[in-house]
Amino acid sequence: MENYRIGMLLFPELTLLDFVGPYDVFTKANCFEIFVVSENGGMIKAEGGLLIKADFSFEDCPDTDIIFVPGGKGITPLLNNPVYISFLQKQAKTAKYFTSVCTGSLLLATAGLLKGYRATTHWRSLELLRLLGIETLQERVVTDRNRITGGGVTAGIDFGLSLTALIGGEELAKSVQLQMEYTPAPPFDSGSPERAEHHLVEKVKILTKTSFDTRLKIIKEIMENA
């Protein structure tokens, strides 16, 4: 089986589960060779302060077959960061697949890598992705040709298994799922705005308003200058 080289992007203040969920899937699948990369390599501090190491910098990262971008608070300053956007566009010259989880899709979109494709993101950011001209679907995983995007945070495992099935076959993906004993049964049925109580949805909107408004301002400036 041919191994696909997957470049997994790190940046300060990323949501750890966006990254670790897919990473754990990929380490158990024999169809991937993983390259963990950040701007300068070395240690990166995720949301909450946990340190995680990138083995490659933008300068020394090999060409990859798959680009993967997680999300998190730290995605906001990257949306108009020419260093990150240039790196993704450079990798895109040889990559076969372009992927993300959660708000990582916003960065793919500002880099021009989702134009003409359907995609998803965290429910709170679907409006922002639409403002970037992307057709959105509120689903756990959206596959549109060679663009595979996962929804919010916990969708990372679903995304990882979907990509594994696409590259290595369904049997391999099922085997990885069994190894992980991935049989989700959440204690509460409040994991989406459609299922959660209305007051909880409004509470989360208030909690995330500052981040939403900051991203909205950046995206409007990007679109005005496009």
DRENDOVO-807154 format. One line per 2 residues: their letters; for each residue x, y, z of C-alpha. Coordinates in steps of 0.2 Angstrom, whole numbers, plus 5000, padded with zeros to 4 digits. Example, Ala and Ser with C-alpha at 12.3 -4.5 7.8 and 13.67 -1.06 7.14 Angstrom:
# residues 2
as	5062,4978,5039 ~ 5068,4995,5036
# end
This chain:
# residues 226
me	5000,5000,5000 ~ 5007,5017,4995
ny	5010,5029,5010 ~ 5003,5046,5009
ri	5013,5060,5017 ~ 5002,5071,5027
gm	5007,5088,5034 ~ 4999,5092,5050
ll	5000,5110,5054 ~ 5003,5117,5072
fp	5001,5135,5078 ~ 5000,5143,5095
el	4983,5142,5103 ~ 4976,5128,5092
tl	4963,5117,5099 ~ 4972,5101,5104
ld	4958,5089,5101 ~ 4956,5095,5083
fv	4974,5089,5080 ~ 4976,5074,5092
gp	4959,5066,5086 ~ 4965,5064,5068
yd	4983,5061,5073 ~ 4978,5046,5084
vf	4969,5039,5069 ~ 4983,5042,5057
tk	4996,5034,5068 ~ 4986,5018,5068
an	4984,5017,5049 ~ 4998,5011,5039
cf	4994,5022,5024 ~ 5000,5038,5031
ei	5017,5046,5034 ~ 5015,5060,5046
fv	5024,5077,5046 ~ 5020,5088,5060
vs	5025,5106,5055 ~ 5024,5124,5062
en	5031,5140,5056 ~ 5048,5138,5065
gg	5047,5120,5071 ~ 5049,5115,5089
mi	5037,5117,5104 ~ 5020,5125,5102
ka	5008,5130,5116 ~ 4991,5124,5113
eg	4975,5131,5121 ~ 4976,5128,5139
gl	4995,5128,5139 ~ 5000,5110,5134
li	5015,5110,5124 ~ 5016,5100,5108
ka	5031,5098,5096 ~ 5033,5101,5078
df	5047,5091,5069 ~ 5047,5102,5054
sf	5047,5121,5050 ~ 5040,5129,5035
ed	5057,5130,5028 ~ 5062,5111,5029
cp	5045,5103,5028 ~ 5045,5091,5013
dt	5031,5092,5000 ~ 5016,5083,5006
di	5002,5073,4998 ~ 4989,5079,5011
if	4987,5096,5019 ~ 4979,5096,5036
vp	4974,5111,5046 ~ 4966,5110,5064
gg	4956,5125,5072 ~ 4956,5134,5088
kg	4958,5152,5095 ~ 4975,5154,5087
it	4967,5152,5069 ~ 4961,5170,5070
pl	4978,5179,5067 ~ 4982,5167,5054
ln	4968,5171,5043 ~ 4977,5186,5035
np	4995,5180,5039 ~ 5005,5179,5023
vy	5018,5167,5030 ~ 5005,5153,5034
is	4995,5157,5018 ~ 5010,5156,5007
fl	5016,5140,5015 ~ 4999,5132,5012
qk	4999,5138,4994 ~ 5016,5131,4991
qa	5011,5114,4998 ~ 4996,5115,4987
kt	5006,5114,4971 ~ 5010,5096,4975
ak	4996,5090,4987 ~ 4982,5078,4982
yf	4971,5082,4996 ~ 4966,5097,5006
ts	4959,5094,5023 ~ 4954,5103,5040
vc	4944,5101,5056 ~ 4934,5114,5064
tg	4939,5132,5060 ~ 4955,5126,5051
sl	4943,5127,5036 ~ 4943,5146,5038
ll	4962,5146,5035 ~ 4960,5135,5020
at	4947,5146,5013 ~ 4957,5162,5015
ag	4972,5153,5006 ~ 4960,5151,4992
ll	4960,5132,4994 ~ 4941,5129,4996
kg	4935,5140,4981 ~ 4922,5130,4972
yr	4920,5117,4985 ~ 4908,5113,4998
at	4915,5112,5016 ~ 4910,5112,5034
th	4917,5120,5050 ~ 4912,5122,5069
wr	4893,5127,5069 ~ 4898,5144,5076
sl	4909,5148,5061 ~ 4898,5142,5047
el	4892,5160,5044 ~ 4910,5166,5042
lr	4915,5152,5030 ~ 4900,5157,5019
ll	4906,5175,5019 ~ 4922,5169,5012
gi	4911,5162,4997 ~ 4911,5144,5002
et	4896,5133,5001 ~ 4893,5126,5018
lq	4885,5110,5025 ~ 4882,5107,5043
er	4888,5089,5044 ~ 4901,5080,5054
vv	4912,5077,5038 ~ 4910,5084,5021
td	4920,5076,5007 ~ 4919,5086,4990
rn	4931,5078,4978 ~ 4948,5080,4986
ri	4943,5092,4999 ~ 4938,5084,5016
tg	4933,5095,5030 ~ 4927,5090,5048
gg	4915,5100,5059 ~ 4918,5106,5077
vt	4932,5098,5088 ~ 4925,5081,5091
ag	4922,5078,5073 ~ 4941,5076,5071
id	4940,5057,5074 ~ 4926,5055,5061
fg	4936,5065,5049 ~ 4952,5054,5052
ls	4942,5038,5049 ~ 4934,5045,5034
lt	4951,5050,5026 ~ 4958,5033,5031
al	4944,5024,5022 ~ 4947,5035,5007
ig	4966,5032,5006 ~ 4968,5015,5014
ge	4951,5007,5012 ~ 4936,5004,5023
el	4942,4989,5031 ~ 4958,4998,5037
ak	4947,5012,5044 ~ 4936,5000,5053
sv	4951,4991,5060 ~ 4957,5008,5067
ql	4940,5012,5074 ~ 4940,4995,5083
qm	4957,4998,5090 ~ 4952,5015,5097
ey	4935,5007,5103 ~ 4927,5022,5096
tp	4908,5020,5100 ~ 4903,5037,5105
ap	4888,5038,5117 ~ 4888,5056,5125
pf	4880,5058,5142 ~ 4870,5073,5135
ds	4861,5076,5118 ~ 4867,5094,5117
gs	4881,5093,5105 ~ 4874,5104,5091
pe	4863,5120,5091 ~ 4848,5109,5084
ra	4849,5098,5099 ~ 4854,5109,5113
eh	4842,5119,5123 ~ 4839,5137,5116
hl	4846,5146,5132 ~ 4862,5135,5130
ve	4864,5140,5112 ~ 4863,5158,5116
kv	4875,5156,5131 ~ 4888,5149,5120
ki	4885,5163,5107 ~ 4889,5175,5120
lt	4904,5166,5126 ~ 4911,5166,5109
kt	4906,5183,5103 ~ 4923,5191,5105
sf	4931,5178,5094 ~ 4917,5178,5082
dt	4917,5197,5080 ~ 4936,5198,5078
rl	4936,5185,5064 ~ 4921,5193,5056
ki	4931,5209,5055 ~ 4946,5201,5047
ik	4936,5191,5035 ~ 4926,5207,5029
ei	4943,5216,5026 ~ 4949,5201,5016
me	4934,5201,5005 ~ 4935,5220,5003
na	4953,5219,4997 ~ 4950,5203,4986
# end
